[in-house]
Each structure stands twice: as structure tokens, then as C-alpha cells.
Amino acid sequence: MQSAFRFLLITSLEVAGVVIAFAFLMTVLFEPGEWKKLDWLIDLMPLLATILVINALVQTFRLRRRARRR
């Protein structure tokens, strides 16, 4: 159980890092001065939360399916 929780935590952090990095890169490229205001990060939070919930559901489903096989 502890390894499953650690797996979910690590995958969630990886996904969050990629989403934030991508949003930052797009903000820098298409709205050069806006990245300093941090409004882009506040606007990103609902989307990031949705992506993390979907990731957690998918990874939980995969972990359960893998556990049934063993």
C-alpha cells in the first residue's frame, strides 16, 4: 500500500511539473511580459487540478488491474 501511494505521489508530481513547465513556456513565448505577474499560474490551477484527478484515477485503475494479475 505504501509503494502504491508513493507511486501515485510521484506520478502526480511529474504530471504537475510538466503541465506547469508547459504553461510557463507558452506564457513566455506568446505573452512575454505576463510570466512575471503570476496570474497565469492562478488561472492554471483549475486545469491542473482536473489533470491531477484524472491522472490519479487512471493510475489507480492501472495499479488495481496489475494487482489482480499477480
C-alpha positions as CSV (number, residue, x, y, z in Angstrom):
1,M,0.0,0.0,0.0
2,Q,2.8,2.4,0.8
3,S,4.5,1.8,-2.5
4,A,1.2,2.4,-4.3
5,F,0.8,5.7,-2.5
6,R,4.4,6.7,-3.3
7,F,3.8,5.8,-7.0
8,L,0.7,8.0,-7.1
9,L,2.5,10.8,-5.5
10,I,5.5,10.7,-7.8
11,T,3.4,10.4,-11.0
12,S,1.2,13.3,-9.8
13,L,4.3,15.5,-9.1
14,E,5.7,14.6,-12.5
15,V,2.5,15.4,-14.3
16,A,2.2,18.7,-12.4
17,G,5.7,19.6,-13.2
18,V,5.2,19.0,-16.9
19,V,1.9,20.9,-17.0
20,I,3.4,23.9,-15.1
21,A,6.5,23.9,-17.3
22,F,4.5,23.8,-20.5
23,A,2.2,26.6,-19.3
24,F,5.2,28.7,-18.3
25,L,6.8,28.1,-21.7
26,M,3.7,29.0,-23.6
27,T,3.2,32.1,-21.5
28,V,6.8,33.2,-22.1
29,L,6.5,32.6,-25.8
30,F,3.1,34.1,-26.5
31,E,2.8,36.7,-23.8
32,P,6.4,37.7,-22.9
33,G,5.6,40.2,-20.0
34,E,2.8,38.2,-18.4
35,W,5.0,35.5,-16.7
36,K,6.2,38.0,-14.1
37,K,2.7,38.6,-12.8
38,L,1.8,35.0,-11.7
39,D,-1.8,35.4,-12.9
40,W,-1.0,32.7,-15.4
41,L,-0.3,30.3,-12.5
42,I,-3.5,31.2,-10.7
43,D,-5.5,30.7,-13.9
44,L,-3.8,27.3,-14.4
45,M,-5.0,25.9,-11.0
46,P,-8.4,24.5,-12.1
47,L,-7.0,22.9,-15.2
48,L,-4.1,21.5,-13.2
49,A,-6.4,20.1,-10.5
50,T,-8.5,18.4,-13.2
51,I,-5.5,16.9,-14.8
52,L,-4.2,15.6,-11.5
53,V,-7.5,14.0,-10.6
54,I,-7.7,12.3,-14.0
55,N,-4.1,11.1,-13.6
56,A,-4.9,9.7,-10.1
57,L,-7.9,7.8,-11.4
58,V,-6.0,6.3,-14.3
59,Q,-3.1,5.3,-12.2
60,T,-5.3,3.8,-9.5
61,F,-7.1,1.8,-12.2
62,R,-3.8,0.6,-13.6
63,L,-2.5,-0.4,-10.1
64,R,-5.7,-2.4,-9.3
65,R,-5.5,-4.2,-12.6
66,R,-1.9,-5.0,-12.1
67,A,-2.6,-6.3,-8.5
68,R,-5.3,-8.6,-9.8
69,R,-3.0,-10.2,-12.3
70,R,-0.5,-11.1,-9.6
